[in-house]
């Protein structure tokens, strides 16, 4: 039978902590806010929920668990950006932190960048996209047909970059109002166990989607290189 998240002792939220004061206390000494050991009822560890009420200690601990070590000034930049994003989102996931780290600290070099994009679609025509990318300094282009113009665009990019990644999530939102609003696209992609978030914005939603997809692929390339470098 499903257990209510807020059910005392055994619910999923029984050992979850979002308040910055609670998180700091639990990380320093678990018994400060947990009168029982989660292991006693079959839960491996407590759950630190990162959100707008979280503090630096919890953020630093999660970043360290992800395999990153930051200097004090780097942590401060990441924390300030984290607060901005967390104020909009209810809960921050590791992929969200990964995106912030890439933008604020790691400053990844673009392996793939968009040079040109053309798309055609309609109720009586095959959705087609022609994409030209700059890949490691050399321009390459590809045209593909898809279920829709964005699908066709993603297929062309996947062919050009030869990625085997899987698209896990795709969302579109409007940054401003009106018919001339700038659209923002968020994608989450996975490859070989690594999950990253890609973001892109443009008045043309197809271009925004292409930018988001390429942003995610560039982050995947960076993570693979970092994993190889640390393992050597």
Backbone torsions as a table, in degrees:
resi	resn	phi	psi	omega
1	UNK	NA	137.4	179.5
2	UNK	-61.5	137.8	178.9
3	UNK	-99.4	131.0	178.2
4	UNK	-61.0	136.3	-178.8
5	UNK	-56.1	-34.2	-177.6
6	UNK	-94.3	10.1	177.4
7	UNK	-62.1	130.3	-178.9
8	UNK	-55.1	139.2	175.1
9	UNK	69.0	-52.1	-171.7
10	UNK	-102.8	-6.6	180.0
11	UNK	-71.9	157.9	-177.7
12	UNK	-61.1	-27.4	-178.4
13	UNK	-93.1	0.7	-175.8
14	UNK	-60.6	-34.3	-179.0
15	UNK	-117.3	24.2	178.1
16	UNK	-94.1	139.4	-178.4
17	UNK	-131.8	124.7	178.0
18	UNK	-114.5	-30.4	179.6
19	UNK	-63.1	135.4	-179.1
20	UNK	-59.8	-38.9	179.6
21	UNK	-65.7	-43.5	179.0
22	UNK	-65.0	-43.0	-179.2
23	UNK	-61.8	-44.6	179.9
24	UNK	-62.2	-42.6	-179.9
25	UNK	-65.6	-43.9	-179.3
26	UNK	-66.1	-38.4	-179.6
27	UNK	-68.2	-32.5	178.8
28	UNK	-80.1	-43.1	-179.5
29	UNK	-154.2	107.5	-172.8
30	UNK	-54.1	-39.7	-174.3
31	UNK	-70.4	-6.0	177.5
32	UNK	-58.8	-42.1	-177.9
33	UNK	-125.2	0.9	178.5
34	UNK	-122.9	108.2	-178.1
35	UNK	-80.2	-9.9	178.0
36	UNK	-127.0	158.7	175.4
37	UNK	-90.4	124.3	-179.7
38	UNK	-53.9	-31.3	-178.6
39	UNK	-62.2	-29.4	-177.7
40	UNK	-63.7	-24.4	179.4
41	UNK	-114.6	18.4	173.0
42	UNK	91.4	10.6	176.2
43	UNK	-101.9	127.8	-173.7
44	UNK	-64.8	-46.4	-179.4
45	UNK	-146.6	170.1	172.9
46	UNK	-73.5	174.1	-175.8
47	UNK	-124.0	111.8	176.0
48	UNK	-88.8	110.3	-178.5
49	UNK	-93.5	114.7	-179.6
50	UNK	-82.7	126.8	179.3
51	UNK	-155.4	-166.4	-174.7
52	UNK	-67.2	-16.1	179.5
53	UNK	-93.5	-2.1	-177.3
54	UNK	-74.5	153.7	-180.0
55	UNK	-108.9	-176.2	-176.7
56	UNK	-64.0	-36.9	-176.7
57	UNK	-61.2	-48.0	-179.5
58	UNK	-64.5	-41.0	179.8
59	UNK	-64.3	-44.7	179.6
60	UNK	-62.5	-41.0	179.6
61	UNK	-63.7	-42.5	179.5
62	UNK	-67.6	-40.4	178.8
63	UNK	-63.3	-39.9	178.0
64	UNK	-64.4	-38.3	178.7
65	UNK	-66.0	-27.2	178.0
66	UNK	-80.2	-7.5	176.1
67	UNK	101.0	14.0	-178.4
68	UNK	-114.1	141.8	174.9
69	UNK	-119.7	121.1	-175.4
70	UNK	-111.7	148.6	171.6
71	UNK	-76.6	166.9	-175.8
72	UNK	-60.2	-42.9	-179.1
73	UNK	-69.2	-34.3	177.3
74	UNK	-67.5	-42.1	178.3
75	UNK	-62.3	-37.8	-179.5
76	UNK	-65.0	-41.2	178.1
77	UNK	-64.7	-43.6	-179.9
78	UNK	-65.9	-39.6	-179.1
79	UNK	-64.5	-42.4	179.7
80	UNK	-63.3	-42.4	178.0
81	UNK	-68.4	-37.8	178.2
82	UNK	-58.7	-44.0	-179.9
83	UNK	-62.8	-39.8	179.6
84	UNK	-62.3	-45.9	-178.2
85	UNK	-71.8	-41.6	-177.5
86	UNK	-65.5	-24.7	178.7
87	UNK	-69.0	-22.1	179.1
88	UNK	-95.5	-42.1	-179.1
89	UNK	-91.9	147.7	179.5
90	UNK	-72.8	-41.0	-178.0
91	UNK	-137.6	139.8	179.8
92	UNK	-101.2	129.9	179.3
93	UNK	-103.8	169.9	-178.9
94	UNK	-58.4	-36.4	179.4
95	UNK	-63.9	-35.0	177.4
96	UNK	-67.0	-41.3	177.3
97	UNK	-65.2	-38.4	178.3
98	UNK	-58.7	-43.9	-179.6
99	UNK	-63.8	-41.6	178.8
100	UNK	-65.1	-42.9	178.9
101	UNK	-60.8	-41.9	-179.7
102	UNK	-61.9	-39.4	-176.3
103	UNK	-79.6	-40.8	-171.3
104	UNK	-92.0	-27.9	-173.2
105	UNK	-122.6	-53.2	-169.5
106	UNK	-77.0	-29.3	175.5
107	UNK	48.5	67.9	-174.3
108	UNK	-68.9	147.7	175.1
109	UNK	-85.3	136.2	-178.0
110	UNK	-76.0	117.8	172.8
111	UNK	-81.2	-36.0	180.0
112	UNK	-121.1	132.7	175.5
113	UNK	-139.2	147.4	-176.2
114	UNK	-81.3	127.0	176.8
115	UNK	-101.9	-48.0	-177.0
116	UNK	-151.7	144.1	177.0
117	UNK	-142.1	128.1	174.7
118	UNK	-130.7	134.4	-177.6
119	UNK	-134.6	146.5	178.2
120	UNK	-132.8	135.9	179.5
121	UNK	-155.2	164.7	179.7
122	UNK	172.1	170.9	-176.8
123	UNK	-75.2	-12.8	179.1
124	UNK	-130.6	28.6	177.8
125	UNK	-140.2	154.8	179.5
126	UNK	-77.0	125.6	176.8
127	UNK	-60.5	123.0	-176.7
128	UNK	-133.8	143.8	177.5
129	UNK	-135.1	135.2	175.0
130	UNK	-114.1	124.2	-174.8
131	UNK	-124.6	135.4	173.6
132	UNK	-121.0	123.8	-178.8
133	UNK	-117.4	154.3	169.6
134	UNK	-100.5	110.9	-176.3
135	UNK	-116.2	112.1	-177.5
136	UNK	50.3	42.8	175.2
137	UNK	86.7	-2.5	-178.6
138	UNK	-120.4	134.5	180.0
139	UNK	-81.8	133.8	176.5
140	UNK	-137.1	148.7	-178.8
141	UNK	-135.5	157.2	-177.1
142	UNK	-156.5	145.1	174.8
143	UNK	-122.1	137.7	-178.6
144	UNK	-140.7	156.5	174.2
145	UNK	-104.2	142.7	-179.6
146	UNK	-142.2	-177.0	178.0
147	UNK	-67.5	-34.3	176.3
148	UNK	-145.2	174.9	-178.4
149	UNK	-61.7	-36.0	178.8
150	UNK	-70.4	-41.5	176.6
151	UNK	-61.0	-42.4	178.3
152	UNK	-63.3	-40.6	178.4
153	UNK	-63.2	-45.1	-179.2
154	UNK	-65.5	-36.8	178.0
155	UNK	-63.6	-41.8	179.4
156	UNK	-64.6	-43.1	178.9
157	UNK	-63.9	-42.0	179.2
158	UNK	-62.2	-38.8	178.3
159	UNK	-66.2	-44.6	-177.6
160	UNK	-67.8	-41.8	-178.1
161	UNK	-85.4	-13.0	-178.6
162	UNK	55.9	39.7	179.5
163	UNK	-82.6	146.9	175.5
164	UNK	-108.3	13.7	-176.3
165	UNK	-69.2	160.2	-179.1
166	UNK	-116.0	132.4	177.7
167	UNK	-79.9	116.4	-177.6
168	UNK	-94.6	-30.5	-172.8
169	UNK	-153.7	143.1	179.1
170	UNK	-145.4	127.8	177.4
171	UNK	-143.2	150.3	179.4
172	UNK	-125.4	135.9	176.0
173	UNK	-140.6	158.3	-179.8
174	UNK	-97.7	126.5	180.0
175	UNK	-77.9	-39.3	179.0
176	UNK	-126.3	171.6	-179.1
177	UNK	-93.5	169.3	177.5
178	UNK	95.5	167.4	-179.2
179	UNK	-70.6	-18.3	177.7
180	UNK	-97.2	18.7	-176.8
181	UNK	-62.0	146.4	175.1
182	UNK	-84.6	129.8	-179.5
183	UNK	-95.5	145.3	176.9
184	UNK	-119.2	130.8	-179.5
185	UNK	-114.2	137.5	176.4
186	UNK	-123.0	127.9	176.4
187	UNK	-125.6	151.9	172.9
188	UNK	-125.6	121.1	-176.8
189	UNK	-124.8	152.5	-176.0
190	UNK	-129.3	139.3	177.1
191	UNK	-151.7	121.4	178.1
192	UNK	54.0	42.0	177.4
193	UNK	84.4	-8.7	178.7
194	UNK	-95.9	129.3	-179.4
195	UNK	-117.6	129.3	179.8
196	UNK	-131.3	162.7	176.6
197	UNK	-111.4	136.4	175.9
198	UNK	-118.5	141.4	-178.7
199	UNK	-130.1	144.5	177.7
200	UNK	-154.4	146.0	-180.0
201	UNK	-136.7	141.7	179.7
202	UNK	-171.7	150.9	174.9
203	UNK	-61.4	-28.4	175.5
204	UNK	-92.8	119.1	-172.3
205	UNK	-67.1	-29.7	178.9
206	UNK	-68.8	-41.7	176.7
207	UNK	-64.5	-40.3	177.6
208	UNK	-61.2	-40.2	179.0
209	UNK	-64.6	-42.4	179.0
210	UNK	-62.7	-42.6	178.8
211	UNK	-62.6	-41.4	-179.8
212	UNK	-64.5	-43.8	-179.6
213	UNK	-63.3	-44.8	179.4
214	UNK	-66.7	-36.8	177.2
215	UNK	-60.2	-43.3	177.8
216	UNK	-66.0	-41.8	179.7
217	UNK	-64.7	-38.1	176.9
218	UNK	-63.6	-36.9	178.1
219	UNK	-69.0	-36.2	176.3
220	UNK	-63.3	-44.3	178.4
221	UNK	-59.6	-43.4	179.9
222	UNK	-61.9	-45.7	-178.9
223	UNK	-63.3	-39.4	179.2
224	UNK	-64.1	-41.5	179.7
225	UNK	-66.1	-40.5	179.8
226	UNK	-65.9	-39.6	178.3
227	UNK	-63.3	-42.0	178.4
228	UNK	-65.5	-41.2	-178.6
229	UNK	-66.4	-41.5	-179.4
230	UNK	-70.8	-27.3	-179.0
231	UNK	-82.6	-16.9	-178.0
232	UNK	-88.0	NA	NA
